[in-house]
Structures are given as structure tokens and as C-alpha cells.
Amino acid sequence: MGRRKDSSIEMVSKLPWQAGIVLGVAGYAAMRYGLGWCMTTFGGPTGQALGISLAAGVYAPIAWLLLTACWLAALISFLDSRRRQRMLASQTGLRSLSAMDWREFEMLVGEAFRRQGYKVREIGLGGADGGVDLILHKDGATTLVQCKQWRTKLVDVRVVREMYGLLMHHRADAVKIVAIGHYTDDAQRFVHGKPIELVSGLALLTMVRECQVAARR
């Protein structure tokens, strides 16, 4: 099953909220004033007639609609950012990590990596993920991430093999598997010499606490 395409508002809402504000103002100015000026200046007789219509405010409602849509997306981005900050700050141990649902867990992991300087693309939150929940970009390298919020079950070698296959298929540079629990001995042996990192619950908790300390500075 393919992933659905994001709407324009959803795409902008994934940007920092400040970018949505700037895009809204720029889009409004371009639609309300810039397009008419370009038509009048460079469009010849037909373009000049169209430019006059634009200057008269014929497309002003569209400009306002564009501004409103971008600012709505900025508001969504701002609220989502605050939610992630609160989620990260509220973690106290493995028990609180286990208490989240899988969507929140993926968001938390993504936010922790984002605080480490990665550009994070969330895949699993959109539905069918093919085993990949997050895609990380940093220093020209691409890392695939799978999140396993299994409270008691060990992550076995089958999961690790699948992620290794996805690494080869997507020609990524590395793989990280993040789990609250631990990994079987076979899984740990399989990753030896491969660009695969098995992140246990304790390692994730350490990463979260480092983010919490950095946020308080």
C-alpha cells in the first residue's frame, strides 16, 4: 500500500513554524503585488492588461487564502513543536517510555535525533512504512531508523536482517534500530562489522536525558 501524498498545508507544517510565517508573507506579496508588476513590466500588451487587473486586486482573495493557509500551517508546526518538547521533557525512565503509544514513541525518538543535529523525516507516522520509521540526514549521510516499542519481547535477528536488506535496497549509509528492551544474541552477532547500531532502552534513555539537560541550559 503506497503512502498518501501530503497536502500543501501538511508539507508546510513540517517546516519550522518561522518558515511558515515567512512563506505566507512572501506568497501574499508575490500574488498581491509581484505578479501584477511582472505582467505589467514584461508581459507585453496582453500581460499589461492582466497586470492592471492584478494591481486592481482581482486576485487579492487568493493572496489572502495563501497567507491564511501558510499561517495555519505555521500554527500547526508551532503546536507540534511544543508537544514534542513537553513529551521529551516528561520522560523520567524506561517506564515512561513504555507508557507511550507507538506514534508518540516514534515522535520522541525522532525529536531526540533532531536535537542531535539530524534532519529527520518521519515515515512510519504516515502509515505503511516498509520497516522504516525515520530517515535521518547528517553530514551527507543517510540513516534508516526502525523503532520497536516492545516492552518484553526481545528484538530478534529477523528484524535486523530485514533492516539490513532495506539498507542495501535504499543504498543508505547506516541503520539504527531503537528499542525499549534488548536484542537477542543472534541479532547482536549479525550486526558485527555492519553499519547497523542496536540502540537499547537504556541507551535511548541516556540520549533523552542528554537532550533534557541541553534544553535546560
Stockholm file with secondary structure:
# STOCKHOLM 1.0

chainA/1-217         MGRRKDSSIEMVSKLPWQAGIVLGVAGYAAMRYGLGWCMTTFGGPTGQALGISLAAGVYAPIAWLLLTACWLAALISFLDSRRRQRMLASQTGLRSLSAMDWREFEMLVGEAFRRQGYKVREIGLGGADGGVDLILHKDGATTLVQCKQWRTKLVDVRVVREMYGLLMHHRADAVKIVAIGHYTDDAQRFVHGKPIELVSGLALLTMVRECQVAARR
#=GR chainA/1-217 SS CCCCCCCHHHHHHTSCHHHHHHHHHHHHHIIIIIHHHHHHHHSHHHHHHHHHHHHTTTTHHHHHHHHHHHHHHHHHHHHHHHHHHHHHHTCCSHHHHHHSCHHHHHHHHHHHHHHTTCEEEECGGGSCCTTCCEEEEETTEEEEEEEECCSSSCBCHHHHHHHHHHHHHHTCSEEEEEESSCBCHHHHHHTTTSSEEEECHHHHHHHHHHHHHHHHC
#=GC SS_cons         CCCCCCCHHHHHHTSCHHHHHHHHHHHHHIIIIIHHHHHHHHSHHHHHHHHHHHHTTTTHHHHHHHHHHHHHHHHHHHHHHHHHHHHHHTCCSHHHHHHSCHHHHHHHHHHHHHHTTCEEEECGGGSCCTTCCEEEEETTEEEEEEEECCSSSCBCHHHHHHHHHHHHHHTCSEEEEEESSCBCHHHHHHTTTSSEEEECHHHHHHHHHHHHHHHHC
//
